[in-house]
Amino acid sequence: MKVKLLTYTPHPIKAVFTAARSCYSASVPTQIWNEDEPKERMHSLIDKVIAAGHQSVLEHISLTFSIEGISRSCSHQLVRHRIASFSQQSQRHVRVEEGEWVVPPSIEANPSAEGIFQAALGQIYVAYRELIDLGVHPEDARYLLPNATKTNLVMTMNLRELYTVSGVRLCARAQWEIRQVFEAIREELVKVDDLRGFASHLQPICSHLGYCPEQKSCGLFPVKGSPSLSEEGEPSP
Ligand SMILES: Cc1cc2nc3c(=O)[nH]c(=O)nc-3n(C[C@H](O)[C@H](O)[C@H](O)COP(=O)(O)OP(=O)(O)OC[C@H]3O[C@@H](n4cnc5c(N)ncnc54)[C@H](O)[C@@H]3O)c2cc1C
């Protein structure tokens, strides 16, 4: 898969800082915007505001990503996140070509399983082409296509939604493919000077909560209510 940050709100630190300070200042937003605050001071206030749960200030930043070569299985999980915008390659208009499918690592690592997987996909692809050759439109022939079929999409999310979604999709118990998407998104943010400070907040939800909200922990944090949590809900050392 390939994940690329295409564009984002200009001056993201300043935009979030101005939004956050406007809430607690007698100055008007244009005055705050024109103040020459160092980045570190702006980030220090932003981190405090986020820690206090006042995350709406992050909604002023919008990020647009190209996500290429993921499976339809993964894209279906992705588009469940409603506070985002998606433009996905259409199987009604674009024909799928042979080999355009994602092979899960568990299948790739097992030669017998991969043989079964590839043979089944090969048969599906042959049938798909035969239907199209018989004059069936790709929008109907696609009913044969499997979840493994590759897709490309453009996704725009505001930074608050990106924090929320990363919380569940960076969890070790999330499926490997969508977890890789959000790991790649975090790497894209790290590459940009003005976004790097926000990237550190893209973490599995347990690291914000101090406990694992799943039924079974991956080991990073104990499950809530387990004996290894203190009464305050903090993990014991
Ligand atoms: C580990 C895991 C397993 C899953 N298993 C299944 C499954 O078996 N079956 C299944 O159908 N789905 C499953 N899902 C998908 C899940 O139910 C959600 O649809 C998906 O994660 C989108 O998240 P969301 O609804 O919290 O938030 P988003 O759509 O990303 O919205 C972000 C937040 O905005 C708020 N919000 C958004 N829309 C509304 C609204 N209409 N009303 C009130 N508040 C709103 C909520 O606080 C929400 O958390 C699973 C997801 C995960 C992470």
The ligand as an SDF file (V2000), in Angstrom:
LIG
                    3D

 53 58  0  0  0  0  0  0  0  0999 V2000
  -12.0110   -3.3290   16.7180 C   0  0  0  0  0  0  0  0  0  0  0  0
  -13.2480   -2.9570   15.9490 C   0  0  0  0  0  0  0  0  0  0  0  0
  -14.2020   -3.9210   15.6500 C   0  0  0  0  0  0  0  0  0  0  0  0
  -15.3560   -3.5880   14.9540 C   0  0  0  0  0  0  0  0  0  0  0  0
  -16.2770   -4.5330   14.6660 N   0  0  0  0  0  0  0  0  0  0  0  0
  -17.4020   -4.2230   14.0090 C   0  0  0  0  0  0  0  0  0  0  0  0
  -18.4050   -5.1810   13.7060 C   0  0  0  0  0  0  0  0  0  0  0  0
  -18.2660   -6.3460   14.0510 O   0  0  0  0  0  0  0  0  0  0  0  0
  -19.5080   -4.7990   13.0300 N   0  0  0  0  0  0  0  0  0  0  0  0
  -19.7120   -3.4930   12.6590 C   0  0  0  0  0  0  0  0  0  0  0  0
  -20.7500   -3.1660   12.0650 O   0  0  0  0  0  0  0  0  0  0  0  0
  -18.7660   -2.5500   12.8980 N   0  0  0  0  0  0  0  0  0  0  0  0
  -17.6360   -2.8810   13.5600 C   0  0  0  0  0  0  0  0  0  0  0  0
  -16.6900   -1.9080   13.8030 N   0  0  0  0  0  0  0  0  0  0  0  0
  -16.9350   -0.5500   13.3230 C   0  0  0  0  0  0  0  0  0  0  0  0
  -17.4400    0.3670   14.4570 C   0  0  0  0  0  0  0  0  0  0  0  0
  -18.6720   -0.0840   14.9660 O   0  0  0  0  0  0  0  0  0  0  0  0
  -17.6240    1.8050   13.9460 C   0  0  0  0  0  0  0  0  0  0  0  0
  -18.6210    1.8390   12.9370 O   0  0  0  0  0  0  0  0  0  0  0  0
  -16.3500    2.3900   13.3670 C   0  0  0  0  0  0  0  0  0  0  0  0
  -15.2270    2.0790   14.1570 O   0  0  0  0  0  0  0  0  0  0  0  0
  -16.5260    3.8880   13.2280 C   0  0  0  0  0  0  0  0  0  0  0  0
  -16.2760    4.4830   14.4760 O   0  0  0  0  0  0  0  0  0  0  0  0
  -17.2590    5.4540   15.2440 P   0  0  0  0  0  0  0  0  0  0  0  0
  -18.6730    5.1500   14.9250 O   0  0  0  0  0  0  0  0  0  0  0  0
  -16.8610    5.5060   16.6800 O   0  0  0  0  0  0  0  0  0  0  0  0
  -16.8820    6.8320   14.7690 O   0  0  0  0  0  0  0  0  0  0  0  0
  -16.7540    7.8450   13.5470 P   0  0  0  0  0  0  0  0  0  0  0  0
  -17.7860    7.6570   12.5210 O   0  0  0  0  0  0  0  0  0  0  0  0
  -15.3110    7.8470   13.1380 O   0  0  0  0  0  0  0  0  0  0  0  0
  -17.0650    9.1590   14.3650 O   0  0  0  0  0  0  0  0  0  0  0  0
  -16.1850    9.6470   15.3910 C   0  0  0  0  0  0  0  0  0  0  0  0
  -16.9550    9.9250   16.6480 C   0  0  0  0  0  0  0  0  0  0  0  0
  -17.9660   10.9010   16.3680 O   0  0  0  0  0  0  0  0  0  0  0  0
  -19.1350   10.6100   17.1340 C   0  0  0  0  0  0  0  0  0  0  0  0
  -20.2440   10.2990   16.2210 N   0  0  0  0  0  0  0  0  0  0  0  0
  -20.1690   10.0790   14.8750 C   0  0  0  0  0  0  0  0  0  0  0  0
  -21.3760    9.8770   14.3530 N   0  0  0  0  0  0  0  0  0  0  0  0
  -22.2490    9.9380   15.3840 C   0  0  0  0  0  0  0  0  0  0  0  0
  -23.6510    9.7940   15.4860 C   0  0  0  0  0  0  0  0  0  0  0  0
  -24.4290    9.5300   14.4400 N   0  0  0  0  0  0  0  0  0  0  0  0
  -24.2220    9.9390   16.6940 N   0  0  0  0  0  0  0  0  0  0  0  0
  -23.4810   10.2210   17.7950 C   0  0  0  0  0  0  0  0  0  0  0  0
  -22.1300   10.3560   17.7810 N   0  0  0  0  0  0  0  0  0  0  0  0
  -21.5280   10.2280   16.5810 C   0  0  0  0  0  0  0  0  0  0  0  0
  -18.8030    9.4080   18.0090 C   0  0  0  0  0  0  0  0  0  0  0  0
  -18.3110    9.8870   19.2440 O   0  0  0  0  0  0  0  0  0  0  0  0
  -17.7050    8.7390   17.2500 C   0  0  0  0  0  0  0  0  0  0  0  0
  -16.8550    7.9260   18.0440 O   0  0  0  0  0  0  0  0  0  0  0  0
  -15.5500   -2.2420   14.5170 C   0  0  0  0  0  0  0  0  0  0  0  0
  -14.5690   -1.2770   14.7860 C   0  0  0  0  0  0  0  0  0  0  0  0
  -13.4370   -1.6120   15.5060 C   0  0  0  0  0  0  0  0  0  0  0  0
  -12.4000   -0.5380   15.7950 C   0  0  0  0  0  0  0  0  0  0  0  0
  1  2  1  0
  2  3  1  0
  2 52  2  0
  3  4  2  0
  4  5  1  0
  4 50  1  0
  5  6  2  0
  6  7  1  0
  6 13  1  0
  7  8  2  0
  7  9  1  0
  9 10  1  0
 10 11  2  0
 10 12  1  0
 12 13  2  0
 13 14  1  0
 14 15  1  0
 14 50  1  0
 15 16  1  0
 16 17  1  0
 16 18  1  0
 18 19  1  0
 18 20  1  0
 20 21  1  0
 20 22  1  0
 22 23  1  0
 23 24  1  0
 24 25  2  0
 24 26  1  0
 24 27  1  0
 27 28  1  0
 28 29  2  0
 28 30  1  0
 28 31  1  0
 31 32  1  0
 32 33  1  0
 33 34  1  0
 33 48  1  0
 34 35  1  0
 35 36  1  0
 35 46  1  0
 36 37  1  0
 36 45  1  0
 37 38  2  0
 38 39  1  0
 39 40  1  0
 39 45  2  0
 40 41  1  0
 40 42  2  0
 42 43  1  0
 43 44  2  0
 44 45  1  0
 46 47  1  0
 46 48  1  0
 48 49  1  0
 50 51  2  0
 51 52  1  0
 52 53  1  0
M  END
$$$$
